[in-house]
Amino acid sequence: MTAAVLTRTHIVRVCLTLSGVLFLLSFAALLVGAADLPAKEVGAALWSGLTGADGIVSMEHRAIVLNVRLPRILLAIIVGAALSVAGAGYQALLRNPLADPFVLGVSSGAALGALFSLFVASVLAPAAAFLGALATIAAVYYLGQRRAELAPYTLLLAGIVVASFLSGLIVFLLYWLSGRDLRGFVFWLMGDLSNPPAPMAMLWLGLVILGAIAAVYYVAGDLNLLLSGETEAEALGVNVRRTKMVVYLAASLATGLAVSVSGSIGYVGLLVPHLVRLIFGSDYRLLVPAAALSGAVVMVAADTLARTVLAPSELPVGAVMALAGAPVFIYLLRTRLAAGAEGAAR
């Protein structure tokens, strides 16, 4: 759908539809786990949590729903939305459909920060991971500049080099970890939503990531013009430097926060924006909110599979995303290549 025919009514309709899907999927996720619960019990537990009413649900079921499953689902929603919008932003910033939140090394920086915290105090892992992500963002930004401008290809290459260097440091430091710490870190590195932050921390996490998503949406119209080229965008009145800075900082902040609480979860920022473009079009006024909601849907579904397929044991949610996302992306890639070859033949 082109920008010329996109209406606010259509944006609202799409967002309401995706929100409905997310609500239904989240409620279904509350029902299943190591112990399946009937819908009536889940509804009663939610009502008890909202109103404080006692005696309408067993304390055990209330604890499972409100203290175990609901925080994990909320974290999946926040992380999925953050990574999806960050991926869409990076793809516009770098003008590269294969860009995603981890191409620029943010994931490696967060992992290195979390790894350092294990040598000091493991409870500091989320804060250390976020600081590591911020340091990586600053380093890549510094290396990616050319004549005081963010050059897409230079930024991409800087991210790849920094990520490679940090990955080498991580491998080196892993030799110094004990067996228990090593297993826990590797599980976190593959993506783990089993330890949601405290309610107040979760609230602030969601608000800051929502602010980052809003910042990307604020420049959505400029991003539509920027995709046609920087020269053309400037001729149409776009402040290219400001737009690139807003997208880079907002997407990096969202990625750093998400990785600090969930570990490395691939394919969300790469695959979801592609699917949203195929279904709803490439206008960023719709792409940004649709990617946020779609990423939340995908992440809730992946985490539900991760904790139920081998229940009571769990799989890393990053492994589930890789197993499900890689075949889908290969199919999309082959479809795009076939369509491109057919168009060239004509």
N, C-alpha and C positions, 0 to 999 in steps of 0.2 A: 504494500500500500504506500503510495507516494505521499509526500508532505502536503500536497495541494488538496487531497481529498480526505485527509485525516481530520476528524472532528472530535471535539471534547466528549460528545456523547459516545462515540465509538471507544475512546480511551477508557471512559468510566465503565462501559459495558464489559470490555475485556478484563479490566481489573476486578470487577465484581464477580465475573465468572471464575477467574483464577483464585480469587479469595474463597469462593464457595468450595472449589476443589480442595484447596488447602485446609479449610475447616473440616470437611468430611474425612479427608485423609488423616488429619491429626486426631480426630475422634476415634477413627478405626485403629490408629497406632496406640491409643490408650487402652484398647481392649486386649491387645495381644502382647505376649512376652513369655517369660519363664512360667508364669501362671496367668492363664487367660481369664478375663473377667467379663461377666455379662454386661450388656449396654446399660441396663437399669442401675447396676451398682456404680458404674463409671459416672453416669449422670447424677446419681445421688451424691457421690464424692465431690463432684464439681460444684454442685449446689451447696453442699456443706462448706466447701472452701470459700464460696462467695458470700454466704449469709452467716456462717458460723453456727448453723443449726447442728445439733447433736442428736444422736440416736437414729438417724435415717440411713446410716451405712456403718458397717463394721470398721473399727479403728485400723485393722490390717489392710483392708481394701482402700480406705482413705489415704493411708500412708503410701501405698503402692502408687496410687494415682497422682496424688499431690506432691509427694516428696521424691519420687523416683522417676516416673514416666513423664509427667508434665514438664518439669524443668529441662529434661533432656530434649523433649520435642521443641520447646521454646528456643533452646540453644541451636538445634538443627535449623529452625526457621531463620534465626539471626545470621548464622554462619552461611547458610545457603544463599540468602539474599545478598550478603556482603560480597561473597566470592563471585556471584553471577554478575552483579553490577560492576564490580572491579574489572572483570574480564571484558565486559562490553566497553568499558571506558578505555582500557588499555588497547583494545583492538582499534578503536577510533583514533587514539593518540598516536599509535605506531603505524596506523593504516595497514595493519597486518592481521588477517583473520585467524592466524595461528597463535596470536599473542594471548597470554592468560596471566593471572596474578602471580604465577610462580616463575615465569620467564625472566623477570627482572631480579630474581634472587631473594625476594622478600621471605619466601618460605625457608630458604637455607639460613638466612640471618636469624629468623625466629628460632629455628631448630638449634643453632649454635648457642644462642642466648639461653635457651632451656637446658641445654647440655651443661653449660657452665654452672647453672644454678644447682645441678645435682652434686657438684663438688663443694657447695656452700650450704644451701638449705633448699630442699626440694619444694617446699611450700612457696618459694619465690619463683617457681618455674613460669607461671603466666606473665608476671611482670618482667622477668628476664627475657622471655621470648619476645614480648612487645618491644622492649628496648633494643634487642638485637635486630628486630625488623626495622625500627626507626633508623638505626645506624646504617643498615644496608640501603635503605631508601636514600639517605643523605649521600652515601658513597656513590651509588649509581647515578644520582642526579648530578653530582659533581663531575663524574667521569663522562656522563652523557651529554654535557653541554658542548656546543661548538659555536664560537663567537657569541657567547652569552645567550644562546638560544638552545632549546631542547630539540635536538635533531633525532628523528625517529629511529633511523638505522644505527646511529651512534649509541643511543640509549639502549636499544635492543642488544647490541654487541656488548656494551658495558655490563648489562644485566647478566648475560650468559657467562662472561668472564668472572664476575664477582660470585655468581652462584657456583661455578666450578671450583673456584678457590675455597669458598666456605665449605663446600661438600668435602673437599680434601681435608680440611681442618676437623670436620666432624668425624670422618673415618679415623683420623689419627687419635682423637680424644676418646673414641669408643674403646680403645684398648685399655684405658685406665679405669673403666667402670667395672663395678662388681657385677656378678651374674644377675642379681635381682634388679639392680638399677638398669642394667643393659636391656633386659627383657621389657621393663616398663617403658624405657625411652624409645625402643624400637616400635613398640605398640603405639605410643603417642605419635611417633614420626609417621606412621601409616594412617593416622587419622583416628581420633578417639573422642567421643562425645559423652563418655560415661561419667565424667566428673564435672558437671555444670558448676559455674560459680554461684556464690551466695545470692539470694534474691535481689538485694540492693545492687550488688555488682552486676548482676544480669540486667537490671533496669538501666544502669548507666551504660553498659555495653550496647544495649539495644538503641538507646537514645543517640549515642555518638555515631554508631553505624547508620542510623536513620538520617542523621545530619549529613554524613558523607554521601549517602545516596541522594539526598535532596540537593547537595551541591552539584553532583553530576547532572541531575535533572535540570537544574537551573541553567546550565549551558547546553541543554539538549539541542536547541535550535541552532546554536553555533556549531555544534558537532556535525549536524546534517550538512552544513555548508563546508566545514573543514574536510569532509570526506572527498569532496571534489578537488581538493588541492589548496595549499596555503595561499598561493597567489590569488586564486579566484575568491577565496574566503575573505581575504583582506580587501579586495576590490569591492566586496559587498558590505563592508563595514564591520567585519568580525575582528575583535582584538585577539589575534591568534595566540600571542604569548600568554595573555591572561587565561584564555580558555585551556591551553595546554597545561598551565600550572595548576589550575583548579582541578582538572581531571587527574593529573598525576598525583597531587597531594591527597585528594579525596579517595581515589582508588587505592593508593598505598596505605592510607590510614585504615580503611575498611579491611584490607587484606591483613595488615599487621595485627589488628585486633582479633580478627577471626582466627588466624593461625595461632595466636597466643593462647587461645582457649580450646582449640580443636585439633592442633597438629596439622600436618600436611594432608590436604584432601584435594586430589587432582580431578581434572575433567569437568568440574562444576563451572568454573570460569571460562573454560574453553568450549564446552559442548552446549551449555544452556543458551548463551547468546546466539549460537548458530541456529538452534531449533526455533528460538523465538523469531529470528529473522525470516526463517522459512515459513512460519505459520502466520505471523502478524505483520511482516514487512520490516524495513530497515530504518524507519523514522524513529529517531532517538526519543521523541516525545512520548512514544508508546513503548519503545524498546526498553527504556530504563525501568519503568514500573513493572512491565510484563516480565522482564528478566529477574527482578527482585522476587516477585511472587512465584515464578516458575522455578527459580533456584531453591526457594524454600520448599516447594512441593517435592522436587527431586531429592533434596537432602533428607527430608522427613521419611520419604519412601526408602532411601538407601539405608538410613539408620535403623528403620524398622526391620528391614531384612537382616541387617548386621546382628541384631540382638535376638532374632527369632529363628533363623535358619538352623542354627546349631544349638538352640536353647537347651540347657541353661548356660552353655558357653557362648561367647560373643566373638564376632569377627571385627577387625578394624573397619570402620566405615569407609576409609580410603581404599581398602582392598575391594570392597563391594562396588564402589564407584569405578574403579579401574576395570573390574571384570565386566561390568555392565556398560561402561562408557566407551571403552576401546572398540568393541564391535560396532556400536552405533556410529562412532566417529569415522571408522573405516568405511562403513556404508555411505555415510554422507560424503566422504572424500571421494569415493569411487563414483558416486552419483554426480557430483560436481564436475569431476574430470570427464565423465562420459558426456555430460551436457555441454561442456566447453569444447570437446572434440567434435561433437555434432554441430555446434554452432560454427566452428571454424570450417567444417566441411561444406557448409552452405555458402 
